[in-house]
Every structure is written in structure tokens, then in C-alpha cells.
Amino acid sequence: MNTNAVDFFKNNPVGSDGSDRKLIIAAWQLKNPDNMGKIIRLAHNVGAERVLFIQGNEQQRESKIRRTAGFSYDQMPWQIISEEEFTTEYLKNYSLTVLETCEGASNIFTQQIPGKTILLGGSESHGIPAHIIEKSECKVFIPMHGGCKSMNISNALSVAAFEWLRQQHYK
């Protein structure tokens, strides 16, 4: 049995319907470059428009990001931007969906996520600040039935991005 994914998807295409459903995946002040690489690869998997890393002045080792992102590093548009760029350039054209355990958040599997949205996950240790959460149109959390009530940011964004994809294309 051949299990090559490239061959599989050549024979079983899953294309876009050309609608205005657009996804940007964003992460707030990540510290781990491996997480950044995983998020770039995720965005490439789900057909996102781009990835935004909203960072302060800290530098990230691009070699580690590249290693984890693999092929997607050069194929997926991504950039590191400031909070000001994020709020002035991106939030005016997209709704903001925050993935956070905060007041007013709904179960991601029962909440409709906007079709044209920025899906924002928080830093590994501090989450998303309240002043950014307040700008969101949609707040979602991932229900956790097991004993651990936290999830790695790249894994959480994967769950959320594929739920967005399911809602938009596979109802």
C-alpha cells in the first residue's frame, strides 16, 4: 500500500471554492521558534493566506523556524510584525477570532467562526492580553476533557484552524 501524501492528494484533490472565506493565522509573542515553524507549516496545510507573529523586540532564530517549518518556510507567506501593525493594518480588514480561555469564550465546536478572520493564539506563558481580546468579534476555547487543561500553542491553533476549515468548506 502506497501511503505517499503527495500522490494521494494528486488523485484526491481538495480545492478552494473561490469564496471570500479567508484565514490568517496569528500568534501573540511566542518565545519558541519551533512553535513558529509548526504554525507556518499548519497555515500552509489549511490554505491560510498568511501567518503573523506579533512580537516585541526579541529576536528569533530563523534557522530553528526554518528547520521546523520545512518546505513551508519558503512557500507560506509569514512575517513578524508589531502590535501597532497588527491593529492598524490587519484588524480593519478581518474579524478577529481569539483562541483563549477567557470570559465570554464559547466552545469552538459549537461556535460559528467568521469566514474572513484572523485566528489568534496567545503566547505559551501569558496568553493574549485583555486589550487585544476586547477587539475580537469571536472568542473560542477548545474543550479539554482530560486531566491536562492546557495545550501547546501550535497544537491549539491546529485544532482551531481545522475547525474553521471544516465549518467553511465541509458543512
C-alpha angles and dihedrals in degrees: 000000000000112000099179108141094206091056092042095055093043087062096036107039122190106193134177120264092224094246127141092260104127132170131199115185114211136179129200118231101325118192100193117076090198089062089051092053092048091052092051089052091047092052090051089051095054097040096248118174094234147327124247124197109195103206141166120224097300116120123229125211103247091196090065092045090050093048093053096040092050115176091000093064092082097027102052119067109236137158144178111235140173126253089251092055090048095052098040102037106030110027093060092063103035137044113244120236114187121202101210143125095242139131111290095021117142131210106274091223094058101034120086109234115213115258095230104043149137108231106209126193124187134240119284093252109023108028121210119330118247094243090060094043088055090061092057126107092198131034119191138174132193112239112236116201098177131077095269112076099189134069134198110264095240091050093046092050088049092056091046096045093050091047088053089049091049092049095047101042111016109045 
